[in-house]
Every structure is written in structure tokens, then in C-alpha cells.
Amino acid sequence: MPIYTYKHPDKEEYMDVMQKMNDRHVYIDDDGVEWRRIWSVPSLSVGLNLDADSSQQFVDKTEGWTTGDMWDYSGELSEKRKSKRGYDHIGEAQEKKRQGEIDYYKEKNREKRLKGAANPPPL
């Protein structure tokens, strides 16, 4: 809902009131004083409400993008999360998962090497 600003008729006091667009735009305080509406340029924020944590919004927005463009955008969202929380919880979780996979394959390869050294092929 839009926010409308009203000014007290006798004082330098302002009040922001959330009203529906179809409501009668009048503000009367508890003392029965009708405040004057202040007209301002409307601000529009359509499409600016992207949630940096939403994987579905990311998929919807990046449909048809190149891989490089998606990586760049992913980096921008990571920076947004860092500035909001002080860290990027999604990036850290992904890095932890990636490191776990690397460690798993390193261990598998180490086991293969040890098994091969213990049982050398016959000559």
C-alpha cells in the first residue's frame, strides 16, 4: 500500500500514513485536527525486490543467460548477502559442500594408491 504524507496545519509536524489508493486521503488526529496532505513525486520500485537468498528468483531472472552472466550476477548477490549479514551463508554452504566432495575424492584416490602399493601387479 502507498504511504501518504500529511503536515499539521499549525506545527512543523509530519505524519506518514499507509492508505489504499482508493481510500479518501484525509488524516485527522486524535484531537480532531485535519492535517494537510503533502504532494510528492511517487517512487516506483517494481522489480527491485529481488531476494538475494531466493534460488527460485535467481532461476527465473537468469533464464536464457550465458554462464558467465549468471556467474557475475551470482557474485553480485553474494556481495549483497555479505553487506546485509556480514557473510554470505549461501556461498559458505556451497564452499563447504564443494570442499567435502574434494576431500572425498582425495581419500578415494589415496586408498587406491595405497591398495596398489600393497598389491603390486605381477611381473
Residue, then its C-alpha position, 0 to 999 in steps of 0.5 A: m500500500p502507498i504511504y501518504t504524507y500529511k503536515h499539521p496545519d499549525k506545527e512543523e509536524y509530519m505524519d506518514v500514513m499507509q492508505k489504499m489508493n482508493d481510500r479518501h486521503v484525509y488524516i485527522d488526529d486524535d484531537g480532531v485536527e485535519w492535517r494537510r496532505i503533502w504532494s510528492v513525486p511517487s517512487l516506483s520500485v517494481g522489480l527491485n525486490l529481488d531476494a538475494d537468498s531466493s534460488q527460485q528468483f535467481v532461476d527465473k531472472t537468469e533464464g536464457w543467460t550465458t554462464g558467465d552472466m549468471w556467474d557475475y550476477s551470482g557474485e553480485l548477490s553474494e556481495k549483497r548477502k555479505s553487506k546485509r549479514g556480514y557473510d554470505h551463508i549461501g556461498e559458505a554452504q556451497e564452499k563447504k559442500r564443494q570442499g567435502e566432495i574434494d576431500y572425498y575424492k582425495e581419500k578415494n584416490r589415496e586408498k587406491r594408491l595405497k591398495g596398489a602399493a600393497n598389491p603390486p601387479p605381477l611381473 
